[in-house]
Amino acid sequence: MPTSLIITIGAIIIGFWLLLYIFPISLWITAIFSGVRVNLLDLVFMRFRKVPPGLIVKSLILATKAGLRDIDTAKLETHFLAHGNLLRVIQALIVADKANLNLNFKQATAIDLAGRNVLEAVQVSVNPYIINVPSITAVSPDGIQLICEARVTVRTNIAQLVGGAGEETIQARVAQGIISRIGAAPTYLEILERPEEISKVVLANGLDAGTAFEILSIDIADINIGQNIGAKLQIDQAQADLDIANAKAEERRAMAVALEQEMSAKVQEARSRVIEAEALIPAAMSDAYRKGRLIKGMNLKS
């Protein structure tokens, strides 16, 4: 076979492949048989806009078959070019439509572009989700430490998904509400007898305001008694008072020892003065004897 013929056949094959790549006729035919009206030139221009026609057509077919309205190729292209997840948005819209949730394409794309998993959010809205609150330690007014475990049943608040707070805020608010309720109870026995009162009071505080969830229920899973903080504080106070008393006693003892040492020093000083005075007596007698005073005194006595 001549070389020129081989080159010609190769060029024809490459040209045919490029033609099919630029003009995705098979994709266009698939869209038509799926009941989706797509202009072939739009599919060609998608290539130049670096938008995968297959993804757009697949998303459009999925939306059309599910009965979703007001979705066209322009909206799908815009969301793809904004680095959104098209299939996840379409799947979320289908789930929301079947569950009679109020979610439109604009809301779904906004949630997706905000970085949230819109499909998971819709599924949580249909099937409530349980948030486990870490162990909460609170102290009742009578000084008893209580350790609580709570479970919060929530569902997604689709209207608050963009800009709404997440699970951490729910956990923090529930923990704060439980601590406040335990602190307001007259005694820890009331909490142990009626733990459901905690749920009622905390649930009535509207803890889900400004969050991406709607709280359905707050359940106290377990309550354990911890330390007797009141008694421990009293013991610590008594120990502190004892330490203060011991310190004051030691101070008084040190002052007494110092006073004793001072008096001993004064006694020694007085004794040295007596000895010094006694040492002057012989000298005084000798002086008196020399001056004849001692003999005159003796004669007078005799």
C-alpha positions in Angstrom: 0.0 0.0 0.0 1.5 3.3 -1.0 2.6 5.6 1.8 0.5 8.5 0.5 -2.7 6.3 0.8 -1.9 5.4 4.3 -1.4 9.1 5.2 -4.7 10.0 3.5 -6.6 7.2 5.4 -5.0 8.3 8.7 -5.9 11.9 8.0 -9.5 10.9 7.2 -9.8 8.9 10.4 -8.3 11.7 12.5 -10.5 14.3 10.8 -13.6 12.1 11.4 -12.7 11.7 15.0 -12.2 15.4 15.5 -15.5 16.0 13.8 -17.3 13.6 16.2 -15.5 15.2 19.1 -16.4 18.8 18.1 -19.9 17.8 17.0 -21.1 15.3 19.7 -23.8 13.9 17.5 -24.3 10.7 19.5 -24.8 12.8 22.7 -27.2 15.0 20.8 -29.2 11.9 19.6 -29.2 10.5 23.2 -30.7 13.8 24.5 -33.4 13.9 21.8 -34.5 10.3 22.5 -34.5 11.2 26.3 -37.0 14.0 25.7 -34.4 16.8 26.1 -34.2 19.5 23.6 -30.6 20.5 23.1 -29.2 22.5 20.3 -26.2 20.8 18.6 -24.4 24.1 18.2 -24.7 24.6 21.9 -22.9 21.3 22.5 -20.2 22.4 20.1 -19.7 25.8 21.8 -19.5 24.0 25.2 -16.3 22.4 24.0 -14.8 25.8 23.4 -16.0 27.1 26.8 -14.3 24.1 28.4 -17.6 22.7 29.7 -18.1 18.9 29.3 -21.2 18.4 27.2 -21.7 14.9 28.5 -22.1 16.2 32.1 -24.5 18.9 31.1 -26.7 16.6 29.0 -26.6 13.9 31.7 -27.7 16.4 34.4 -30.4 17.8 32.1 -31.8 14.3 31.3 -31.8 13.5 35.0 -33.7 16.7 35.9 -36.2 16.3 33.0 -37.0 12.6 33.9 -37.5 13.6 37.5 -40.0 16.3 36.4 -37.9 19.3 37.5 -38.7 22.5 35.7 -36.9 25.8 35.0 -33.5 24.1 34.5 -31.7 24.7 31.2 -28.2 24.3 29.8 -27.3 27.9 30.6 -27.9 27.5 34.3 -26.1 24.2 34.4 -23.1 25.7 32.6 -23.0 28.6 34.9 -22.9 26.4 38.0 -20.2 24.2 36.5 -18.1 27.2 35.6 -18.5 28.4 39.2 -16.9 25.1 40.3 -20.1 23.6 41.6 -21.1 20.0 41.8 -23.8 19.6 39.2 -24.8 16.0 39.8 -25.1 16.5 43.5 -27.3 19.6 43.1 -29.6 17.7 40.7 -29.8 14.7 43.0 -30.6 17.0 45.9 -33.4 18.7 43.9 -34.9 15.3 43.0 -34.9 14.2 46.7 -36.4 17.5 47.8 -39.1 17.3 45.1 -40.0 13.8 46.1 -40.2 14.8 49.8 -42.2 17.9 49.1 -39.5 20.2 50.4 -39.3 23.8 49.2 -36.0 23.9 47.4 -35.3 25.5 44.0 -32.3 25.4 41.8 -31.1 28.8 42.9 -31.1 27.8 46.6 -29.5 24.5 45.9 -26.6 26.0 43.9 -26.1 28.7 46.5 -25.8 26.0 49.2 -23.5 24.0 47.0 -21.2 26.9 46.3 -21.2 27.8 50.0 -19.3 24.6 50.6 -22.1 22.6 52.1 -23.1 19.1 50.9 -26.6 20.0 49.6 -27.6 16.4 49.0 -26.6 15.4 52.5 -28.5 18.4 53.9 -31.7 17.4 52.1 -31.3 13.8 53.2 -31.0 15.0 56.9 -34.0 17.2 56.4 -36.0 14.1 55.3 -34.4 11.7 57.8 -33.7 13.5 61.1 -30.1 13.3 62.4 -29.0 12.7 66.0 -26.2 14.9 67.4 -24.4 13.4 70.4 -23.5 16.0 72.9 -20.2 15.3 74.8 -20.5 14.6 78.5 -21.7 17.7 80.4 -20.5 18.3 83.9 -22.6 20.7 86.1 -23.0 21.4 89.8 -26.3 21.7 91.6 -26.9 24.4 94.3 -26.4 21.8 97.0 -22.9 21.1 95.7 -23.4 17.7 94.0 -21.7 17.2 90.7 -23.8 15.7 87.9 -22.5 14.3 84.7 -25.1 14.3 81.8 -25.1 12.8 78.4 -27.6 14.2 75.9 -28.8 13.4 72.3 -30.2 16.1 70.1 -32.5 15.1 67.2 -32.3 17.6 64.4 -33.3 18.1 60.8 -31.9 20.5 58.3 -33.3 24.0 58.1 -32.8 24.5 54.4 -33.6 28.2 54.6 -30.7 28.7 57.1 -28.1 26.5 55.4 -26.3 29.4 53.9 -24.8 31.4 56.8 -26.3 29.2 59.5 -24.2 27.8 62.4 -23.3 24.1 62.5 -23.3 21.2 64.9 -20.7 22.7 67.2 -23.1 25.6 68.0 -26.0 23.2 68.7 -23.8 21.2 71.1 -22.5 24.3 72.9 -26.0 25.8 73.3 -27.5 22.5 74.6 -24.6 22.1 77.1 -25.1 25.7 78.3 -28.9 25.1 78.7 -28.4 21.9 80.7 -25.8 23.5 83.0 -28.1 26.5 83.6 -31.1 24.2 84.4 -29.1 22.0 86.8 -27.7 25.1 88.5 -31.3 26.5 88.9 -32.7 23.3 90.5 -33.2 23.4 94.3 -31.4 20.0 94.8 -29.8 17.4 92.7 -32.5 14.9 93.6 -35.0 16.8 91.6 -32.8 16.5 88.5 -32.5 12.7 89.1 -36.2 12.3 89.6 -37.3 14.3 86.6 -34.6 14.5 83.9 -37.3 15.2 81.3 -37.7 18.7 82.9 -34.2 19.5 81.6 -35.3 18.7 78.1 -38.5 20.7 78.3 -36.7 23.8 79.7 -33.8 23.7 77.3 -36.0 23.0 74.2 -38.1 26.0 75.1 -35.2 28.3 74.9 -35.0 28.3 71.0 -31.5 27.0 70.8 -31.7 26.4 67.1 -32.1 30.1 66.2 -29.5 31.2 63.6 -28.3 27.6 63.0 -28.7 25.3 59.9 -30.8 22.9 62.0 -34.2 22.6 63.5 -34.1 20.9 66.9 -36.9 18.3 67.2 -36.1 16.9 70.6 -33.4 16.9 73.3 -33.1 13.6 75.2 -31.1 13.1 78.4 -29.5 9.7 77.8 -27.8 9.3 81.1 -27.1 11.2 84.4 -24.3 10.1 86.8 -23.4 11.5 90.2 -19.9 12.8 90.4 -18.1 14.3 93.4 -19.7 16.2 96.3 -18.2 19.5 95.3 -19.8 21.3 98.3 -18.3 18.9 100.8 -15.0 19.1 99.0 -15.0 22.9 99.2 -15.9 22.8 102.9 -13.0 20.3 103.5 -10.7 22.5 101.6 -11.9 25.6 103.5 -11.4 23.8 106.8 -7.9 22.7 105.8 -7.2 26.3 104.8 -8.5 27.6 108.1 -6.4 25.0 109.9 -3.3 26.0 107.9 -3.9 29.6 108.8 -4.4 28.8 112.5 -1.2 26.7 112.5 0.6 29.5 110.8 -0.6 32.0 113.5 0.3 29.6 116.3 3.7 29.1 114.8 4.0 32.9 114.6 3.0 33.2 118.3 5.4 30.4 119.3 8.3 32.1 117.4 7.5 35.4 119.1 7.4 33.6 122.5 10.8 32.0 121.8 12.2 35.3 120.7 10.8 37.0 123.9 12.4 34.2 126.0 15.7 34.7 124.3 15.4 38.4 124.8 14.7 37.9 128.6 17.5 35.4 128.9 19.8 38.0 127.3 18.6 40.6 129.8 19.2 38.2 132.8 22.7 37.6 131.5 23.2 41.3 131.2 22.0 41.9 134.7 24.1 39.1 136.1 27.2 40.5 134.4 26.4 43.9 136.0 26.2 42.2 139.4 29.5 40.5 138.9 31.0 43.7 137.7 29.7 45.5 140.8 31.0 42.7 143.0 34.4 43.1 141.4 34.4 46.7 142.5 33.9 45.9 146.2 37.5 44.8 147.0 38.9 47.8 145.2 36.5 50.1 147.2 37.5 48.4 150.5 41.2 48.7 149.6 40.8 52.4 148.8 38.8 53.0 152.0 41.5 51.2 154.0 44.2 53.3 152.6 42.4 56.4 153.4 41.7 55.2 156.9 38.0 55.2 156.5 37.6 51.5 157.1 39.5 51.7 160.5 37.6 54.7 161.7 34.4 53.0 160.9 35.5 49.9 162.9 36.5 52.1 165.9 33.2 53.8 165.9 31.4 50.5 165.9 33.4 49.2 168.8 
